[in-house]
Amino acid sequence: MHDLTNARWRKATRSGQSGNCVEVATNLSDVVPVRDTKDRDGGTLTFTPDAWADFIAGVKAGEFDL
């Protein structure tokens, strides 16, 4: 379990007005946590910084059907 006490959460830039959003904290050195904006206490996915960077690069390259 990671200590997310100091996580600085921000909403995804592609989030719409409907509230179907995710939040991410990229200020922690060893983990990148992601959570649902509408259910902040419902659980958090965590990624290594390298895995998160790979995911973001894949999204930008169009590798995922979002």
C-alpha positions in Angstrom: 0.0 0.0 0.0 1.3 3.4 -0.9 1.0 6.5 1.3 -1.0 9.0 -0.8 -1.2 11.6 1.9 0.8 14.1 -0.1 -0.7 13.4 -3.5 -1.7 16.5 -5.4 -4.7 15.4 -7.4 -5.6 17.0 -10.7 -8.5 16.3 -13.1 -7.7 14.9 -16.5 -7.5 17.7 -19.1 -9.9 15.8 -21.4 -12.6 15.5 -18.8 -15.9 16.8 -19.9 -18.7 18.6 -18.1 -20.6 15.4 -17.5 -18.5 14.4 -14.5 -17.1 11.2 -16.1 -13.5 12.1 -15.1 -10.4 10.7 -13.6 -7.9 12.4 -11.4 -4.2 11.7 -11.3 -1.3 12.7 -9.0 2.1 12.9 -10.6 4.0 14.6 -7.8 5.0 11.4 -6.0 8.3 9.9 -6.9 7.5 6.1 -6.7 3.9 5.8 -7.8 1.3 7.5 -10.0 -2.2 7.1 -8.5 -5.4 7.4 -10.5 -8.9 7.6 -9.2 -12.5 8.3 -10.3 -13.5 11.9 -9.6 -17.1 11.0 -8.7 -16.0 8.3 -6.3 -12.8 9.4 -4.7 -13.1 6.9 -1.9 -14.0 4.0 -4.2 -10.4 2.9 -4.8 -7.2 4.0 -6.5 -5.3 2.4 -9.3 -1.5 2.8 -9.0 1.2 2.7 -11.6 4.9 2.9 -11.7 6.1 6.2 -13.2 7.5 4.3 -16.2 4.3 2.4 -16.8 2.3 5.6 -16.6 4.6 7.3 -19.0 4.2 4.4 -21.4 0.4 4.5 -21.1 0.4 8.3 -21.8 2.7 7.8 -24.8 0.4 5.1 -26.1 -2.7 7.3 -25.7 -1.0 10.2 -27.6 0.1 7.7 -30.3 -3.5 6.5 -30.8 -2.8 3.0 -29.6 -6.0 2.9 -27.5 -9.6 3.3 -28.6 -10.7 5.7 -26.0 
